[in-house]
Amino acid sequence: MHDIRMIRETPEAFDAAMARRGLAPVAAEILALDDKRRAAIRAAEDALAERNRASREIGAAKARGDEGEFERLRALVARKKAELARLEEESRRLDDALRELLMGLPNIPAPDVPEGVDESDNVEIRRWGTPREFSFIPREHYQIPAARAGLDFETAAKLSGARFVVMKGAMARLHRALAQFMLQVHADEHGLEEVWTPVLVREEMMYGTGQLPKFGEDSYQTREGWWLIPTAEVTLTNLVNDRIVPGESLPRRYVADTQCFRSEAGSAGRDTAGMLRQHQFEKVEMVSITRPEESDDEHAAMTRRAETVLERLGLPYRTVILCTGDMGFGARRTHDIEVWLPGQGKYREISSVSTCGDFQARRMNARFRPEAGARPEFLHTLNGSGLAVGRSLIAVLENGQQEDGSVELPQALHPFLGGKTRITPEGKLS
């Protein structure tokens, strides 16, 4: 959410920032609503002062036997009480309207974010690794003989419908090994604190990280009102919801492996084959909570942590900075890491690492105290995939596939697979 004081002081700059997001000027509407809200608050304060003053004078009028003045003051107190209730209700209504308007506006892009409309305007930062040359036409993951026995889309469709998969045997074990490997790298080597969180959250937690109110159709809600998390960003970031944390405890760096749930609204017809785009998937998520002056350096460090996982797996990738038109709602700057998929002959996103500035912290009222006795300030929050487990499985299969239908597995995963190094064409670990 945005700082209303900043909008009051620099409305033109705010409109310019929203224009970079492709939005029409909105500062005038915000300020008009803010003026009405502040006027209602001032009127309520005046009514309260008049009521209190009349209440104090009632006793004096009664004591000196001035019945006329007593009745006048009593009637005035009653009128001011009703007026106060009306004005307080009006200020609450206007406050809710202003909050709803601000909640629906995206974050302000950082100055170094490139201008653009869509993914074609994203800017490549770097590449790592050289895509392998195949002596045969590489297959997509679901076509590789080694994977076919363990990826059961037909049964998943019977159980749950489209965009689900049942993984069995070597596929299930490889999927688990990838998650364990990622957690170990982030916890043991990168120093992140491993966390286990619920996947059902209250509505206010989704508001806190920006999934609501604008993107409710992208997630699932239960009949009881809980929301299924689209990513552990929701739970990990909200660990500081409505808290004031000591400055010496920062930065806080978390990692969690969770199931994630997305409706994939608007993706009809895209990536319908295989398991690239699923309603239920697993992701190892990183979240950092920092001081404002540390967040840009932390963004670069988080990106490197995700890249390190790909390098350890020997998977070629490229890193891009998203343009203003392709960046997510809550992000101030986003680095996408795209892994090479030889079956598709292209790079596909496997991680998004974003810095949100104080955008989420304002929504969550998450603050820190720079030092003892100092005034609390809003935190900065960051999040990133480290990595999407299912997409990592796809990348391992496609990059390691052999002409005979087997798959050679990355050396980094061998200890997590009991020393097994490949998957046979029949789908067995060996």
ROLUMVEX-891217 format. One line per 3 residues: number of its first residue (from 1); their letters; for each residue x, y, z of C-alpha. Coordinates in steps of 0.5 Angstrom, whole numbers, padded with zeros to 4 digits. Layout:
BEGIN
NUM) a) X,Y,Z | ... .
END
This chain:
BEGIN
1) mhd) 0000,0000,0000 | 0002,0007,-0001 | 0004,0013,0004 .
4) irm) -0002,0018,0003 | 0003,0023,0006 | 0008,0022,0000 .
7) ire) 0002,0023,-0005 | 0000,0029,-0002 | 0007,0032,-0002 .
10) tpe) 0008,0030,-0009 | 0002,0028,-0013 | 0005,0029,-0020 .
13) afd) 0011,0024,-0018 | 0006,0019,-0016 | 0002,0019,-0022 .
16) aam) 0008,0019,-0026 | 0010,0012,-0023 | 0003,0010,-0024 .
19) arr) 0004,0012,-0031 | 0010,0007,-0032 | 0005,0002,-0030 .
22) gla) 0000,0003,-0035 | -0005,0007,-0031 | -0009,0013,-0032 .
25) pva) -0007,0019,-0027 | -0011,0017,-0020 | -0008,0022,-0015 .
28) aei) -0013,0027,-0016 | -0018,0022,-0014 | -0014,0020,-0008 .
31) lal) -0013,0027,-0005 | -0021,0029,-0006 | -0023,0022,-0002 .
34) ddk) -0017,0024,0003 | -0020,0031,0004 | -0027,0029,0005 .
37) rra) -0024,0024,0010 | -0020,0029,0014 | -0026,0034,0014 .
40) air) -0030,0029,0017 | -0025,0027,0022 | -0024,0035,0024 .
43) aae) -0032,0036,0024 | -0032,0030,0029 | -0027,0032,0033 .
46) dal) -0031,0039,0034 | -0037,0036,0035 | -0034,0032,0041 .
49) aer) -0031,0038,0044 | -0037,0042,0044 | -0041,0036,0047 .
52) nra) -0036,0035,0052 | -0036,0043,0054 | -0044,0042,0054 .
55) sre) -0043,0036,0059 | -0039,0040,0064 | -0043,0046,0064 .
58) iga) -0050,0042,0065 | -0048,0041,0072 | -0046,0048,0074 .
61) aka) -0053,0050,0071 | -0057,0045,0075 | -0053,0047,0081 .
64) rgd) -0055,0055,0080 | -0062,0052,0079 | -0062,0055,0072 .
67) ege) -0067,0050,0069 | -0068,0053,0062 | -0060,0053,0061 .
70) fer) -0060,0046,0064 | -0065,0044,0058 | -0062,0047,0053 .
73) lra) -0055,0044,0055 | -0058,0037,0055 | -0061,0038,0048 .
76) lva) -0055,0040,0046 | -0051,0034,0048 | -0056,0030,0045 .
79) rkk) -0055,0033,0038 | -0048,0033,0039 | -0048,0026,0041 .
82) ael) -0052,0024,0035 | -0048,0028,0030 | -0041,0025,0033 .
85) arl) -0044,0018,0031 | -0046,0020,0024 | -0039,0024,0023 .
88) eee) -0035,0018,0026 | -0039,0013,0021 | -0038,0018,0015 .
91) srr) -0030,0018,0017 | -0030,0010,0017 | -0034,0010,0011 .
94) ldd) -0029,0015,0007 | -0023,0011,0011 | -0025,0005,0008 .
97) alr) -0026,0007,0001 | -0019,0011,0001 | -0016,0004,0004 .
100) ell) -0020,0000,-0002 | -0017,0005,-0007 | -0010,0005,-0005 .
103) mgl) -0010,-0003,-0004 | -0012,-0004,-0011 | -0006,0000,-0014 .
106) pni) 0001,-0003,-0015 | 0007,-0002,-0013 | 0012,0004,-0015 .
109) pap) 0017,0001,-0020 | 0024,0003,-0018 | 0028,0008,-0022 .
112) dvp) 0032,0002,-0026 | 0026,-0002,-0028 | 0026,-0002,-0036 .
115) egv) 0020,0001,-0039 | 0016,-0004,-0043 | 0009,-0007,-0044 .
118) des) 0010,-0014,-0044 | 0016,-0020,-0043 | 0019,-0018,-0050 .
121) dnv) 0021,-0012,-0047 | 0025,-0015,-0041 | 0032,-0014,-0041 .
124) eir) 0037,-0020,-0040 | 0042,-0019,-0034 | 0047,-0025,-0035 .
127) rwg) 0047,-0032,-0038 | 0050,-0038,-0035 | 0052,-0045,-0038 .
130) tpr) 0052,-0047,-0045 | 0046,-0051,-0048 | 0047,-0058,-0049 .
133) efs) 0048,-0060,-0056 | 0044,-0066,-0058 | 0045,-0072,-0063 .
136) fip) 0038,-0073,-0063 | 0031,-0069,-0063 | 0030,-0067,-0055 .
139) reh) 0024,-0069,-0052 | 0019,-0065,-0047 | 0019,-0068,-0040 .
142) yqi) 0013,-0072,-0041 | 0015,-0075,-0047 | 0022,-0078,-0045 .
145) paa) 0021,-0086,-0043 | 0024,-0085,-0037 | 0019,-0080,-0034 .
148) rag) 0013,-0083,-0037 | 0012,-0089,-0032 | 0012,-0084,-0027 .
151) ldf) 0008,-0078,-0029 | 0001,-0080,-0029 | -0004,-0075,-0032 .
154) eta) -0009,-0079,-0034 | -0010,-0082,-0026 | -0009,-0074,-0024 .
157) akl) -0015,-0072,-0029 | -0020,-0077,-0026 | -0018,-0075,-0019 .
160) sga) -0018,-0068,-0020 | -0019,-0065,-0027 | -0014,-0062,-0031 .
163) rfv) -0007,-0059,-0029 | -0006,-0064,-0024 | -0001,-0070,-0024 .
166) vmk) 0001,-0076,-0020 | 0008,-0078,-0019 | 0010,-0085,-0018 .
169) gam) 0017,-0088,-0017 | 0023,-0085,-0019 | 0019,-0079,-0021 .
172) arl) 0016,-0078,-0014 | 0023,-0079,-0011 | 0027,-0075,-0016 .
175) hra) 0022,-0069,-0014 | 0023,-0070,-0006 | 0030,-0070,-0007 .
178) laq) 0030,-0064,-0011 | 0026,-0060,-0005 | 0031,-0063,0000 .
181) fml) 0037,-0061,-0004 | 0035,-0054,-0005 | 0033,-0053,0003 .
184) qvh) 0040,-0056,0005 | 0043,-0051,0000 | 0039,-0045,0003 .
187) ade) 0039,-0047,0010 | 0046,-0050,0011 | 0050,-0046,0006 .
190) hgl) 0046,-0039,0005 | 0044,-0039,0012 | 0037,-0038,0011 .
193) eev) 0032,-0040,0017 | 0028,-0046,0015 | 0021,-0045,0017 .
196) wtp) 0014,-0050,0016 | 0008,-0046,0015 | 0001,-0048,0014 .
199) vlv) -0002,-0047,0007 | -0009,-0045,0009 | -0009,-0037,0012 .
202) ree) -0014,-0032,0014 | -0016,-0027,0009 | -0012,-0021,0012 .
205) mmy) -0006,-0025,0011 | -0007,-0025,0003 | -0009,-0017,0004 .
208) gtg) -0002,-0017,0007 | 0002,-0019,0001 | -0002,-0016,-0004 .
211) qlp) -0006,-0022,-0007 | -0012,-0019,-0005 | -0017,-0015,-0006 .
214) kfg) -0015,-0015,-0014 | -0013,-0022,-0015 | -0018,-0027,-0011 .
217) eds) -0019,-0030,-0018 | -0012,-0033,-0018 | -0013,-0037,-0012 .
220) yqt) -0017,-0042,-0008 | -0022,-0040,-0002 | -0025,-0045,0002 .
223) reg) -0032,-0045,0005 | -0030,-0044,0012 | -0026,-0037,0009 .
226) wwl) -0019,-0039,0009 | -0015,-0038,0003 | -0010,-0044,0000 .
229) ipt) -0003,-0040,-0001 | -0001,-0039,-0008 | 0006,-0039,-0005 .
232) aev) 0010,-0039,0002 | 0011,-0032,0001 | 0004,-0031,0004 .
235) tlt) 0006,-0034,0010 | 0013,-0033,0011 | 0012,-0025,0010 .
238) nlv) 0006,-0025,0015 | 0011,-0027,0020 | 0012,-0020,0022 .
241) ndr) 0005,-0018,0021 | 0003,-0012,0026 | 0009,-0013,0029 .
244) ivp) 0015,-0008,0031 | 0021,-0012,0031 | 0028,-0010,0034 .
247) ges) 0033,-0007,0029 | 0038,-0012,0031 | 0034,-0018,0029 .
250) lpr) 0035,-0016,0022 | 0036,-0018,0017 | 0031,-0024,0018 .
253) ryv) 0032,-0029,0012 | 0027,-0035,0012 | 0026,-0041,0007 .
256) adt) 0020,-0046,0007 | 0018,-0052,0002 | 0010,-0052,0001 .
259) qcf) 0005,-0054,-0003 | 0002,-0048,-0007 | -0005,-0047,-0010 .
262) rse) -0007,-0043,-0016 | -0013,-0043,-0021 | -0009,-0041,-0027 .
265) ags) -0014,-0036,-0028 | -0013,-0033,-0035 | -0008,-0038,-0037 .
268) agr) -0013,-0042,-0042 | -0010,-0046,-0047 | -0003,-0044,-0045 .
271) dta) 0002,-0050,-0043 | -0003,-0055,-0042 | 0001,-0061,-0044 .
274) gml) 0006,-0064,-0038 | 0007,-0061,-0031 | 0009,-0054,-0033 .
277) rqh) 0003,-0050,-0031 | -0001,-0054,-0025 | -0006,-0052,-0020 .
280) qfe) -0002,-0055,-0015 | 0005,-0055,-0014 | 0011,-0055,-0010 .
283) kve) 0016,-0049,-0009 | 0022,-0048,-0004 | 0021,-0040,-0003 .
286) mvs) 0025,-0035,0000 | 0023,-0029,0004 | 0028,-0023,0007 .
289) itr) 0026,-0018,0012 | 0031,-0012,0012 | 0032,-0005,0014 .
292) pee) 0030,0000,0008 | 0038,0001,0006 | 0039,-0006,0006 .
295) sdd) 0034,-0008,0001 | 0037,-0007,-0006 | 0043,-0011,-0004 .
298) eha) 0039,-0016,-0001 | 0035,-0017,-0007 | 0042,-0018,-0011 .
301) amt) 0044,-0023,-0006 | 0037,-0027,-0006 | 0038,-0027,-0014 .
304) rra) 0045,-0030,-0013 | 0042,-0036,-0008 | 0037,-0038,-0013 .
307) etv) 0042,-0038,-0019 | 0047,-0042,-0015 | 0042,-0048,-0014 .
310) ler) 0041,-0048,-0022 | 0049,-0048,-0022 | 0050,-0054,-0017 .
313) lgl) 0045,-0058,-0022 | 0048,-0056,-0028 | 0042,-0053,-0031 .
316) pyr) 0044,-0047,-0036 | 0040,-0041,-0035 | 0039,-0033,-0036 .
319) tvi) 0037,-0028,-0031 | 0033,-0022,-0034 | 0030,-0016,-0030 .
322) lct) 0023,-0015,-0032 | 0020,-0009,-0035 | 0015,-0004,-0032 .
325) gdm) 0009,-0008,-0036 | 0011,-0015,-0034 | 0013,-0014,-0027 .
328) gfg) 0008,-0017,-0021 | 0003,-0012,-0017 | 0007,-0012,-0011 .
331) arr) 0014,-0012,-0014 | 0019,-0006,-0014 | 0024,-0009,-0018 .
334) thd) 0024,-0017,-0020 | 0029,-0021,-0023 | 0026,-0027,-0027 .
337) iev) 0031,-0033,-0027 | 0029,-0037,-0034 | 0032,-0044,-0034 .
340) wlp) 0034,-0048,-0041 | 0029,-0053,-0043 | 0031,-0057,-0049 .
343) gqg) 0025,-0060,-0051 | 0022,-0053,-0052 | 0028,-0050,-0055 .
346) kyr) 0027,-0044,-0050 | 0028,-0041,-0043 | 0023,-0041,-0038 .
349) eis) 0022,-0038,-0032 | 0024,-0042,-0026 | 0024,-0037,-0021 .
352) svs) 0022,-0030,-0019 | 0026,-0026,-0014 | 0023,-0019,-0012 .
355) tcg) 0024,-0013,-0008 | 0017,-0010,-0005 | 0020,-0004,-0001 .
358) dfq) 0015,-0002,0004 | 0009,-0004,0000 | 0007,-0010,0004 .
361) arr) 0010,-0008,0010 | 0005,-0002,0010 | -0001,-0007,0008 .
364) mna) 0001,-0011,0014 | 0003,-0006,0019 | 0010,-0009,0020 .
367) rfr) 0015,-0004,0023 | 0022,-0005,0026 | 0025,0000,0031 .
370) pea) 0032,0002,0029 | 0035,0003,0036 | 0032,0003,0043 .
373) gar) 0027,0008,0044 | 0027,0010,0037 | 0021,0011,0033 .
376) pef) 0018,0005,0029 | 0019,0005,0021 | 0016,0001,0016 .
379) lht) 0021,-0006,0014 | 0022,-0008,0007 | 0020,-0015,0005 .
382) lng) 0023,-0019,-0001 | 0021,-0026,-0004 | 0024,-0031,-0009 .
385) sgl) 0023,-0038,-0011 | 0029,-0042,-0009 | 0026,-0046,-0014 .
388) avg) 0020,-0048,-0016 | 0021,-0056,-0015 | 0016,-0058,-0021 .
391) rsl) 0020,-0054,-0026 | 0026,-0056,-0023 | 0024,-0063,-0025 .
394) iav) 0022,-0062,-0032 | 0029,-0058,-0033 | 0033,-0064,-0030 .
397) len) 0029,-0069,-0034 | 0030,-0065,-0041 | 0037,-0063,-0040 .
400) gqq) 0039,-0070,-0038 | 0036,-0074,-0043 | 0039,-0079,-0047 .
403) edg) 0038,-0082,-0054 | 0036,-0089,-0051 | 0030,-0086,-0047 .
406) sve) 0034,-0086,-0040 | 0036,-0079,-0036 | 0043,-0078,-0033 .
409) lpq) 0042,-0074,-0026 | 0046,-0068,-0023 | 0051,-0070,-0019 .
412) alh) 0049,-0066,-0013 | 0043,-0070,-0013 | 0046,-0077,-0012 .
415) pfl) 0047,-0076,-0004 | 0039,-0075,-0004 | 0038,-0081,-0008 .
418) ggk) 0042,-0086,-0005 | 0047,-0086,-0009 | 0043,-0087,-0016 .
421) tri) 0046,-0083,-0022 | 0040,-0084,-0027 | 0033,-0086,-0029 .
424) tpe) 0033,-0092,-0034 | 0028,-0092,-0040 | 0024,-0096,-0036 .
427) gkl) 0023,-0091,-0031 | 0027,-0094,-0025 | 0033,-0091,-0021 .
430) s) 0040,-0094,-0022 .
END
